[in-house]
Amino acid sequence: MVRTYVLLAWTWTRAGAAYPLSFCLMVVLGFVLSGLDVAAILVIFANTTTLAGFDRTQVLFLYGTANLAFATCDLLFSNLDRIHTHIKAGTFDTMLIRPASAWIQMATDRFMPTRVGRVAQAAIVLGVTLPGLDIPAGRVWMIPVMVGCGIVIFTALWTLAGALQFALVDAPEVVNAMTYGSGLASQYPMAIYGREMVRGITYVLPLAFINWQPGLYVLGVDDPFGTPEFLRFLGPVAALLLSVAAGLAWRHGIRHYRSTGS
């Protein structure tokens, strides 16, 4: 599967690189547009010293880890949310008869390597922020774990969103709320949200395990909502459970798919 993914993604990358000036401009544009999120955080801290008890460096750390995971997933797998266009056009049928996974084909359909600019922006923010944090050496290991788990969680969300489109073909806004909405919600300290919402994104849709719960451990900060400390280490478990649910949903959608006949 990995080899197939790389071959298909490389095909689209070569096509995009055929126009180097346009390719470079799109990478830079993605970098700049992602920087607007950082600009919004800086504007907030131009008028206050803390946000829900977190200072600017801590907020940028939470942003950097969440956005690095989100931007990486957006680069690699976000085209899963375009499945509704193939279902309506009848072109999804051809993916089912090819000797490759339909999931891999959808993930690499019109692969956009120019999104690497967003990944670079998030990585730079995280890299610049880390030296300003007093993180004990014994807790640094959690940072790559939380980014990795974040990538898996976002990928599972995109897979769920793709599976949902087998039933809701004309509801792209629902898909965007699940994917891009989740990415936006995880960029800030979850202490800014209401208690009931935080419970929902902890125990139902596990966005809190992308950077909030493990981030509290890294920063050595108590959860203002008083959640048990063992939750700080359950990111891999949450990622695994959501991945299993997404895989089952995708298989269910494939099995119940009905061709347009076109």
Secondary structure, 3 states (H helix, E strand, C coil): CHHHHHHHHHHHHHHHHCCHHHHHHHHHHHHHHHHHHHHHHHHHHCCCCCECCECHHHHHHHHHHHHHHHHHHHHHHHHHHHHHHHHHHCCHHHHHHCCCCHHHHHHHCCCCHHHHHHHHHHHHHHHHHHHHCCCCHHHCCHHHHHHHHHHHHHHHHHHHHHHHCCCCCCCHHHHHHHHHHHHHHCCCCHHHCCHHHHHHHHHCCCHHHCCHHHHHHHHCCCCCCCCCHHHHHCHHHHHHHHHHHHHHHHHHHHHCCCCCCC
